[in-house]
Amino acid sequence: MSEVSYYSEEGFKKLKQELEFLEQTERPRVSNEIAEARDKGDLSENAEYHAAKEEQSLLELKIAKLKNVVANARILDESQIDTSKILVHSKVKIKNVANGMEFNYQLVADSETDIRNGKLSVNSPIGKGLLGHKQGEIAEIKAPNGVMKFEIVEISR
């Protein structure tokens, strides 16, 4: 069973653009490579043909998965986000209790994750650990190297 994921309008638009690119550009390109390789003769010893067929298989799998994600995606109205606690698409400022370092993140769906731009997956250990907490609370998050404590400094949308 597929899991519903929540996206911003921008994130959902990017998903659909990626799917369209794969279907409209990549699929025909791979089909042409297969046709060209097939024209070169004996398929049993044709490495180009087998490589193109493998690429087609991987591409079709990626398209199927992306179609599933798009089908189960929901656009979240960011103006309706409750800023009293951390939810999907909340922007948070947290402070590591141990060393005082502060971080700014927005919790997003897996496919929108971009750590360099402060977009953290809600399914990551830190994302899961922050969900539901309110400003001023301490979130204890289990990490591979032990339990980390973060103070919730600010929540916004």
Rosetta blueprint (number, residue, H / E / L):
1 M L
2 S L
3 E L
4 V L
5 S E
6 Y E
7 Y E
8 S L
9 E H
10 E H
11 G H
12 F H
13 K H
14 K H
15 L H
16 K H
17 Q H
18 E H
19 L H
20 E H
21 F H
22 L H
23 E H
24 Q H
25 T H
26 E H
27 R H
28 P H
29 R H
30 V H
31 S H
32 N H
33 E H
34 I H
35 A H
36 E H
37 A H
38 R H
39 D L
40 K L
41 G L
42 D L
43 L H
44 S H
45 E H
46 N L
47 A H
48 E H
49 Y H
50 H H
51 A H
52 A H
53 K H
54 E H
55 E H
56 Q H
57 S H
58 L H
59 L H
60 E H
61 L H
62 K H
63 I H
64 A H
65 K H
66 L H
67 K H
68 N H
69 V H
70 V H
71 A H
72 N L
73 A E
74 R E
75 I E
76 L L
77 D L
78 E H
79 S H
80 Q H
81 I L
82 D L
83 T L
84 S L
85 K E
86 I L
87 L L
88 V L
89 H L
90 S L
91 K E
92 V E
93 K E
94 I E
95 K E
96 N E
97 V L
98 A L
99 N L
100 G L
101 M L
102 E E
103 F E
104 N E
105 Y E
106 Q E
107 L E
108 V E
109 A L
110 D H
111 S H
112 E H
113 T L
114 D E
115 I H
116 R H
117 N H
118 G L
119 K E
120 L E
121 S E
122 V L
123 N L
124 S L
125 P H
126 I H
127 G H
128 K H
129 G H
130 L H
131 L L
132 G L
133 H L
134 K E
135 Q L
136 G L
137 E L
138 I E
139 A E
140 E E
141 I E
142 K E
143 A E
144 P L
145 N L
146 G E
147 V E
148 M E
149 K E
150 F E
151 E E
152 I E
153 V E
154 E E
155 I E
156 S E
157 R L
